[in-house]
């Protein structure tokens, strides 16, 4: 086997490892903040939907003596489990945002990627170019009479020369 083919295969292995790393990578700081904001927005909507129609209850004395102060609100909290959390989020969004973003960033290990889709597309295009170069070298060696084995995970599209 030629040194060129060995070098290409080493590069392919390294690029495949990088692709696996990107697939498992965390969002970058802006992506984390955006995801936290989407979650907070959803919690605030839960609060708006469920709390505003209950506010009228606060203007009247309880109809049933011996019950809780606000039975309708208590009942709604039982039916909508995340209502209490959504109410807390809506009253102090920035504190929750800060806590969540800091906790998420603290949990990040290794690589962070802003746009996984774009990064994966770029890496997969590089990988395909290497696979085409590998196939060209394979065919050159085979034409020269050398016995060379393809990788077990060789890309069939590259072997057949199909465009990506």
C-alpha positions as CSV (number, residue, x, y, z in Angstrom):
1,X,0.0,0.0,0.0
2,X,1.3,3.5,-0.9
3,X,2.2,6.2,1.6
4,X,-0.3,8.4,-0.2
5,X,-3.2,6.0,0.4
6,X,-2.1,5.6,4.1
7,X,-2.1,9.4,4.5
8,X,-5.5,9.7,2.9
9,X,-7.0,7.0,5.1
10,X,-5.5,8.7,8.2
11,X,-7.1,11.9,7.2
12,X,-10.4,10.2,6.6
13,X,-10.3,8.6,10.1
14,X,-9.5,12.0,11.7
15,X,-12.3,13.7,9.8
16,X,-14.8,11.0,10.7
17,X,-13.8,11.5,14.4
18,X,-14.3,15.2,14.0
19,X,-17.8,14.6,12.5
20,X,-18.7,12.4,15.5
21,X,-17.5,15.2,17.8
22,X,-19.5,17.8,16.0
23,X,-22.7,15.6,16.1
24,X,-22.3,15.4,19.9
25,X,-21.2,19.0,20.5
26,X,-23.0,21.4,22.6
27,X,-24.6,24.6,21.3
28,X,-22.4,27.7,21.4
29,X,-23.2,30.4,24.0
30,X,-25.6,32.2,21.7
31,X,-27.4,29.0,20.9
32,X,-27.7,28.2,24.6
33,X,-29.2,31.6,25.3
34,X,-31.6,31.3,22.4
35,X,-32.8,27.8,23.5
36,X,-33.2,29.1,27.1
37,X,-35.2,32.1,25.7
38,X,-37.5,29.7,23.8
39,X,-38.1,27.7,26.9
40,X,-38.8,30.8,29.0
41,X,-41.2,32.1,26.3
42,X,-43.2,28.8,26.4
43,X,-43.4,29.0,30.2
44,X,-44.6,32.6,30.1
45,X,-47.3,31.6,27.6
46,X,-48.4,28.8,30.0
47,X,-48.7,31.4,32.7
48,X,-50.7,33.8,30.5
49,X,-53.1,31.1,29.4
50,X,-53.7,29.7,32.8
51,X,-53.4,32.5,35.2
52,X,-55.1,35.6,33.7
53,X,-58.5,33.9,33.6
54,X,-58.1,32.9,37.3
55,X,-57.3,36.4,38.6
56,X,-61.0,37.3,39.0
57,X,-61.1,34.8,41.9
58,X,-58.9,37.1,44.0
59,X,-61.7,39.8,44.1
60,X,-64.2,37.6,45.9
61,X,-64.3,35.8,49.2
62,X,-64.2,32.0,48.9
63,X,-67.7,30.5,48.4
64,X,-66.9,27.4,50.3
65,X,-65.7,27.8,53.9
66,X,-63.1,25.6,55.2
67,X,-61.3,25.3,51.8
68,X,-58.2,26.9,50.6
69,X,-58.0,30.6,50.0
70,X,-58.0,30.3,46.2
71,X,-59.5,26.8,45.4
72,X,-59.8,27.5,41.6
73,X,-56.1,28.4,41.4
74,X,-55.1,25.4,43.5
75,X,-57.2,23.1,41.2
76,X,-55.6,24.6,38.1
77,X,-52.1,24.1,39.5
78,X,-53.0,20.4,40.0
79,X,-54.2,20.1,36.5
80,X,-51.3,22.0,34.9
81,X,-48.2,20.7,36.7
82,X,-45.9,23.3,35.3
83,X,-48.2,26.3,36.1
84,X,-46.4,27.1,39.4
85,X,-43.0,27.1,37.6
86,X,-44.4,29.2,34.7
87,X,-45.8,31.7,37.2
88,X,-42.3,32.0,38.9
89,X,-40.7,32.4,35.5
90,X,-43.1,35.1,34.5
91,X,-42.5,37.1,37.7
92,X,-38.7,37.0,37.4
93,X,-37.7,36.0,33.9
94,X,-34.2,37.6,34.0
95,X,-33.2,35.8,37.1
96,X,-34.3,32.4,35.7
97,X,-32.6,33.2,32.4
98,X,-29.3,33.9,34.1
99,X,-29.5,30.8,36.3
100,X,-30.4,28.5,33.4
101,X,-27.7,30.0,31.0
102,X,-25.0,29.7,33.6
103,X,-26.0,26.2,34.5
104,X,-26.1,25.1,30.9
105,X,-22.7,26.7,30.2
106,X,-21.2,25.0,33.3
107,X,-22.4,21.7,32.0
108,X,-20.7,22.0,28.6
109,X,-17.9,19.6,28.1
110,X,-15.7,19.8,25.0
111,X,-16.6,21.4,21.7
112,X,-19.4,23.9,21.1
113,X,-20.8,24.5,17.7
114,X,-22.9,27.5,16.5
115,X,-24.6,25.8,13.5
116,X,-24.2,22.0,13.5
117,X,-25.9,21.7,10.2
118,X,-23.5,24.0,8.4
119,X,-20.5,22.5,10.2
120,X,-21.5,19.0,9.4
121,X,-22.2,19.8,5.7
122,X,-18.7,21.4,5.5
123,X,-17.0,18.4,7.1
124,X,-19.0,15.9,5.1
125,X,-18.0,17.7,1.9
126,X,-14.3,17.5,2.9
127,X,-14.7,13.8,3.8
128,X,-16.2,13.1,0.3
129,X,-13.3,14.9,-1.4
130,X,-10.9,12.7,0.6
131,X,-12.9,9.6,-0.3
132,X,-12.7,10.5,-4.0
133,X,-9.0,11.0,-3.7
134,X,-8.7,7.6,-1.9
135,X,-10.6,5.9,-4.7
136,X,-8.5,7.5,-7.3
137,X,-5.3,6.3,-5.5
138,X,-6.9,2.8,-5.0
139,X,-7.6,2.6,-8.8
140,X,-4.1,3.8,-9.6
141,X,-2.5,1.1,-7.4
142,X,-4.8,-1.6,-8.7
143,X,-4.0,-0.6,-12.3
144,X,-0.3,-0.9,-11.4
145,X,-0.9,-4.5,-10.3
146,X,-0.9,-4.0,-6.5
147,X,-3.3,-5.8,-4.3
148,X,-5.1,-3.3,-2.2
149,X,-8.2,-3.7,0.0
150,X,-10.9,-1.1,0.3
151,X,-11.9,0.1,3.7
152,X,-14.9,-1.8,5.0
153,X,-16.7,1.5,5.4
154,X,-15.8,3.0,2.0
155,X,-18.4,5.3,0.6
156,X,-20.2,3.6,-2.3
157,X,-20.9,7.0,-3.9
158,X,-17.2,7.8,-4.0
159,X,-16.3,4.3,-5.3
160,X,-18.8,4.8,-8.2
161,X,-17.8,8.4,-8.7
162,X,-21.3,9.9,-8.0
163,X,-21.4,13.5,-7.2
164,X,-22.3,14.4,-3.6
